[in-house]
């Protein structure tokens, strides 16, 4: 659907929503259409996906009612008992409110009332949370972020039942819960509320939605425009700044997913109450673009775990149930329905009902996952995330900006997925979310000492220091340059460069996916060229997933005592298993992952070492996962070019006890540097040759030529490909 | 179905089969009913599961026909090109033969003919295989076992088309393929053919089935009764000796699965051709009992990986497709149909057709997985495999005999499955089956140096030596004694003892599964008591799967240099991460596996250490998986009792970001030894107490009593349980 069509549809829906509200009493709900909710309940039995949600919510709320009111004095950090109880409570308020609107059963409004009256006793008495750590203290929770999340959900549950309560109860809950919490999160927390950050988005949404529920335009205006109502902060500013023009969120996919909910749910509230703001058309439809981009940031449903991320996060998460339903309500894009099918869930609200109904009607279409260049930065000029896809493989190049405090120091890093698995990996964050024994579920010390460091990623490390020397402020000021992107066709390719990661060092990286007949998956070529003002040590790590099957590189193993690789910047966490010296023919390793073989082959620079290591050293509390890495190393050089080829091949079937193609199909990998281009030649065992040429120039017009094996080859633009 | 009912049904079917054959021409197939095959083909479209097999086989055979005849001169070891090609060929002969019988299409008989004529050129010329290693050389393959497997399949494919060939072709193939191969595997290989071993079973089946196909009773008699036809060797002797009365195969589940096919397929051939032998009633129906027991030896469809085993082996394997279909044909037991449903496959033969048809008719019943004591040894007096099951948990105690050359030195070892995962693990074998770069796919050196050693298992090691000092002959002569078994109810329990594993050392172990209200899975109590004639070092390893979350035992970590635990018997493969000193209250560790927490709590013997280690030392070729183990150690003691409790608890949901019950629900674990009993007391955090008493006496009649916290408790028989 074009932007224009979306805008028109949005306008139609705005009117529809306004009309729907017009039919309600002025004391009725403002965040949900009472009429649509009642209709969802009446027809639920016809649509399994919605009926399941209704059943699940009923079961959970009824279990909570059985357990009785538990509104404890806040005490524990993340994962602790009081933390989890207050989380269960906001979920219960939210669910019971919706259940009341959908079923009309009074037990649910009674339950919301009882819970909120208990909070009315508690909230006014609360000071800073006793377990507050190095993050902003909340009242109900150890960090105020959780208080915002609590309020976003509680406001929705309360809104749904508010007209069913006595004026006295309503007054008490208005004052002693919602005004108290809204004041705490806005006027009393300017350092959070006025930031440009996902914590602020949650606070804005919580306060704004509370404003609509309490019919308090002052709260709404602060939420939209910041405490001083100038628009320098607040929700609209967040929409301006936190997403790039391509809907990429500065902190990366894990936080994009998390941050999405307050954007979506508050936008929906604005649309319901102030349709004249045309919020879904704001900034060329950025909310909807952000939802679609969030879905693009996945492989097999799981988010690319760049930056601080938990690798088990998938589209099966509350934020995305809501986002899919809202986006479907606004756009009618049936590709969203297939995402809901994968999720197997819909949100318990009229918009979720529509998703369930239309899936049942067979309207779902495949989601158009595709190669995409997602520019980073509010104006799209701070690097990019480059995604290359084929049916069997997805390659991610992280050429983005730093992405604030949760960003990792890994410019020009890459990840590879193949055959359903993560093959070239990203550690994500060092954290056990909500597990109290692991530092209360907070980020672990190893998140700084390992997970954020450059060596924990698949990109260049100079002199054993991380990019920007690990300094966030410097990192925030400097982004890589995305020089070229070609998505689609038999050769997909991305080139980026950065000269600010290390003083005096510039490095450029081209990664290409070459589809070759006879191979189920493309071959991946990686050319990384670095120049340094002074001689330096260059390390290029590759974190891979699989069991080493063949280590053709001559090497010496540390069989009875594994040394630690270095002293700082993540190197202190690596045990050295072996050190090898690749030669021009003994230049590869093969590993096995889930029945497929992967051969990583290099053109070794002069004097290069290959270090085989594993994470887990200097980890007294067993906080790290132990994962293998191989590192190409060149010392005391001013220039280096690392040329590598990753080749997925063959099949090992443990069940049938059959193996085919366990040996690499590549006979040789060659690299030549001409005056203004890189030439990579792949010679296959069956005699075929594939040549990739990469010009230094990145424009599309110039013609370049090289001589390969006595034969002239010319091409137009940044790269050429020649198969023979 | 009772044994009696099985026998009667068996007899009826015998007649039916005999009649079916009576209707065929004397030159027709003898291993398959031509009439039933034709009927299967005619009705295939009605039954998806069978039609899929037909389509799959058609596709595979047609691809093979496209690729053309490839019958190479044997050269490569397991996983190599010629090896895999000859495997593909026998599969193709087998499939094409069945396809011819089922569809009547001549292209399939032509293909079988062409392939076998190519083998008629090759087979007479072959000497010992050039890649033969330390196992018996084959002709087509590096070990003769594969030649037997080839012949079992080729005989079936040939039988199906033999009456469609010219007398000249038939004579040539009879002589130059089947007589040559049968002679090689029988008269020329007495050292294999006359053994009691799965290799011999395959050879017996291959030669016997060839005998039926060639109408050569001499070959059949040798196959049934050994080369000298006295019955001291041969198929019937294998049935007498290789299975215990409970249908447990001496080598363990992995080889039981593998060995099953020749038993089943040859038994079916005997039934078809000599129904008067009543082979399915032989030894009280041992073939059928062995099939049912094979299925019992699984968790979630995967075989318990004790002894030399590949851990990725499940019921989804050709052997079990055939076994399920044959057993269903003979017994009509509809519980077998649910196994076929899980497999999603049926065998492409009339008996597979019946399975597909009856599944479609909705006849499938759940398979009765249950707690079972499977006695080991031909007479059932050589120990046992004890299996304790609850809906969420399966516990396996390996109190079996050695099980020949593929047996591991791990008497009284145990494994635990919980919540769908392997929690207390067994390494299985150190091998990469069919992967040429890993020593041609053969057992690796580390199979002897690590996988077979006692320290690689979850049982007692004395003085850092393996059971029987790792000597197979000694191990074969000595089995543990299964003293007691109670399967079913809230307390399931097994007790076994051995005094031959180490000179002067006796150890007894009781493992119990205690179902406790409020816990989704039972708690597991483990009491291992050892006495030694001289002071010794006792190690009790626990190999577990998961990430350590809480290490409450005071410990010193080796953060920058991990020493190796020992010098030999597997100890040389362990890196020491940390050494701890458990105290009476700081006595547990907790790990996380797939969203569930597991707390392992011990009653530390005086001076006990707890060693945290990981496999992977002294492994220059990266042959080992790296897996964690914790070891309780007591040195310089004549007696020791290790008392441990494994408690599954809580839930961590990464998708929903919720955590409950991450802390152990046990406040204290206490152990008391009385004059004639062990008393284990579990005190829960909520104040409840569970007491398990274990008398030294194992008979069921005697009354025992103990005093616990001033209160007398008495029970009758081996164990008592008291909850308060």
Boltz contact constraints between the chains, C-beta under 6 A:
constraints:
  - contact:
      token1: [A, 79]
      token2: [B, 659]
      max_distance: 6.0
  - contact:
      token1: [A, 312]
      token2: [B, 654]
      max_distance: 6.0
  - contact:
      token1: [A, 316]
      token2: [B, 655]
      max_distance: 6.0
  - contact:
      token1: [A, 317]
      token2: [B, 655]
      max_distance: 6.0
  - contact:
      token1: [A, 433]
      token2: [B, 657]
      max_distance: 6.0
  - contact:
      token1: [A, 434]
      token2: [B, 659]
      max_distance: 6.0
  - contact:
      token1: [A, 435]
      token2: [B, 549]
      max_distance: 6.0
  - contact:
      token1: [A, 435]
      token2: [B, 659]
      max_distance: 6.0
  - contact:
      token1: [A, 435]
      token2: [B, 662]
      max_distance: 6.0
  - contact:
      token1: [A, 436]
      token2: [B, 662]
      max_distance: 6.0
  - contact:
      token1: [A, 437]
      token2: [B, 549]
      max_distance: 6.0
  - contact:
      token1: [A, 437]
      token2: [B, 550]
      max_distance: 6.0
  - contact:
      token1: [A, 548]
      token2: [B, 622]
      max_distance: 6.0
  - contact:
      token1: [A, 549]
      token2: [B, 435]
      max_distance: 6.0
  - contact:
      token1: [A, 549]
      token2: [B, 437]
      max_distance: 6.0
  - contact:
      token1: [A, 550]
      token2: [B, 437]
      max_distance: 6.0
  - contact:
      token1: [A, 557]
      token2: [B, 620]
      max_distance: 6.0
  - contact:
      token1: [A, 559]
      token2: [B, 618]
      max_distance: 6.0
  - contact:
      token1: [A, 559]
      token2: [B, 620]
      max_distance: 6.0
  - contact:
      token1: [A, 560]
      token2: [B, 564]
      max_distance: 6.0
  - contact:
      token1: [A, 564]
      token2: [B, 560]
      max_distance: 6.0
  - contact:
      token1: [A, 618]
      token2: [B, 559]
      max_distance: 6.0
  - contact:
      token1: [A, 620]
      token2: [B, 557]
      max_distance: 6.0
  - contact:
      token1: [A, 620]
      token2: [B, 559]
      max_distance: 6.0
  - contact:
      token1: [A, 622]
      token2: [B, 548]
      max_distance: 6.0
  - contact:
      token1: [A, 654]
      token2: [B, 312]
      max_distance: 6.0
  - contact:
      token1: [A, 655]
      token2: [B, 316]
      max_distance: 6.0
  - contact:
      token1: [A, 655]
      token2: [B, 317]
      max_distance: 6.0
  - contact:
      token1: [A, 657]
      token2: [B, 433]
      max_distance: 6.0
  - contact:
      token1: [A, 659]
      token2: [B, 79]
      max_distance: 6.0
  - contact:
      token1: [A, 659]
      token2: [B, 434]
      max_distance: 6.0
  - contact:
      token1: [A, 659]
      token2: [B, 435]
      max_distance: 6.0
  - contact:
      token1: [A, 662]
      token2: [B, 435]
      max_distance: 6.0
  - contact:
      token1: [A, 662]
      token2: [B, 436]
      max_distance: 6.0
